[in-house]
Amino acid sequence: MYKSISTIILLFCGLSLTAQDWNRTNCANHIEYLASDDLEGRETGKEGCRKAADYIAGEFKALGLTAAGTNGFFQAFEFVDGKQIGGGSHLDIGESSFEFGADLQALAMSGSGKIRGELVDCGYGISAKEIDYDDLANKTVPEGSILLVQLGAPEAWSPHSKYYPYAGIREKLNKLEKLKPSAVIFWGEDQGLELPSFDLSVDVTSLSIPVLYMLSHCYKGEPHFEKETADGHLFLEKIKLVTRNVAALIDNKSDKTVVIGAHYDHLGYGAHGSLHTGKPEIHNGADDNASGVALMLELAQHLSKRTDLESNYLFLAFSGEEKGLFGSNYYTKNSTVPVEEINYMLNFDMVGRLDTDKGLQVNGSGTSPAWGEVKQMMEKQDWEIHWSESGIGPSDHTSFYLLDIPVLHFFTGAHDDYHRPGDDAEKINYDGLLQIGQLVWDLLIELDDDALLFTKTKEEMNQSAPRFTVTLGVIPDYLFSDKGMRIDGVREGKTADVAGVKKGDIVIQLGEYEVVDMMSYMTALSKFSKGDATKLTVLRGSEEIKTEIVFQ
């Protein structure tokens, strides 16, 4: 990364930016528009998302950037947004006919298929020898039967009940599908343990058979359908929508292109991924991720004014990140610039809540040796920068890392408004946002004529994240670097909340497992299953608090 004296003088005299150069008003205007109620939370594929894409394209055009999509500034792509009950779906039981939507609902994990055979009453559908309870004992269940199953358990819901680990819908289905039924029909008023999800857009593993819920108006007391014969079919159709990435280029005729990206979609009125538990409300997503888009646009403005830079700069506003990195995944498979010319990628995702006490998280520092020198350059702040080597994470830089491209992901941390309706523009730290912009500007100038080498990160080569099926129901503080796992938020009604855990508590022990960092926390979680009881130890200030928890 050697630079001549004349180059260094050029950098500091011709290319440096001062505090006055950064336009706070522009950033505020971008965020206030993108996070306004008029855009209705920018859910992928919906009207508000289309308006946001149009706005970003308009800003690129106003800056004089070159359109770099497949249709002007836009790169459209199709995605599957769940499923819906298709025409021809019907069910007859004996002489009675039932209508989907009015009488029957398909559960989120339902598959399509014929519903034909004899109904068998399976009680609560619980079969657990370890608690000496079996609804299926001495019951003949021919293959291809339709299983009629009551929600809940023989006694009122309680996490301390012996039935608790076996009474959830998914737990029941894990046992019942081994009987090879043609369908399962749940019925009954839920006892608070688990409400059936009829949201067919929820991304869950589906069974190969129909899984239904019969509404209570179809029977009195309980359904008396045993030994009746059913005949029907459930057709589930994929819902396909179209959304757009927005792409613009500063073409300096180089063989090295720097990608500067940020996703612009969010959760609409509380799509899958929302942590809001009340009635549907607009999730404006000011920090997540209008802040990242605003910073990208501000950098585009400054870079567009320079005529003495060597690299090309490709600005990408991704759609579908909240659905599963859809936009960046599509772009990297259908790049509008030669992939081999992409030098590195910078990703801004949630950069609007800089807290100087917590600092800034920068992920991907292990993806190139060049980032070592960048770290030294950037660590001259009054606040700390927390570095993580991994190039893989829940944001769009991952799609580029998987193509062996060096990446950095900038992130100011989770907060109480994350994926909730309270993530609004007035809560953005604009001074902090522009301080991050200055750091990135210095990085871009420092690396302008350098070709970066790629390296795989240690986590990928030597350590994989443990798989776990339960959580405490908390938002971790990913910027916390001391011993333990500090909690940045507690989800109402979940395991930690029930146990009295508070924001700011530091988890140091989970059962017999010591928690020293995020990896050890995830490892500890992987040792438990739903319904398990254990002790949780947290630090609250200087006080060590132990409490009993039951994983939901």
Secondary structure, 3 states (H helix, E strand, C coil): CCCCHHHHHHHHHHHCCCHHHCCHHHHHHHHHHHCCHHHHHHECCCHHHHHHHHHHHHHHHHCCCEECCCECCEEEEEEEEEEEECCCCEEEECCEEECECCCEEECCCCCCEEEEEEEEECCCCCEEHHHCEECCCCCCCCCCCEEEEECCCCCCCCCCCCCHHHCCHHHHHHHHHHHCCCEEEEECCCCCCCCCCCCCCCCCCCCCCCEEEECHHHCCCCCCCCCCEEEEEECEEEEEEEEEEEEEEECCCCCCEEEEEEECCECCCCCCCCCCCCCCCCCCCHHHHHHHHHHHHHHHHHHHCCCCCCCEEEEEEECCHHHHCHHHHHHHHCCCCCHHHEEEEEEECCCCCCECCCEEEEECCCCCCHHHHHHHHHCCCCCCEEEECCCCCCCCHHHHHCCCCCEEEEECCCCCCCCCCCCCHHHCCHHHHHHHHHHHHHHHHHCCCCCCCCCCCHHHHHCCCCCCCCCCCEEECCCCCCCCEEEEEECCCCHHHHCCCCCCCEEEEECCEECCCHHHHHHHHCCCCCCCEEEEEEEECCEEEEEEEECC
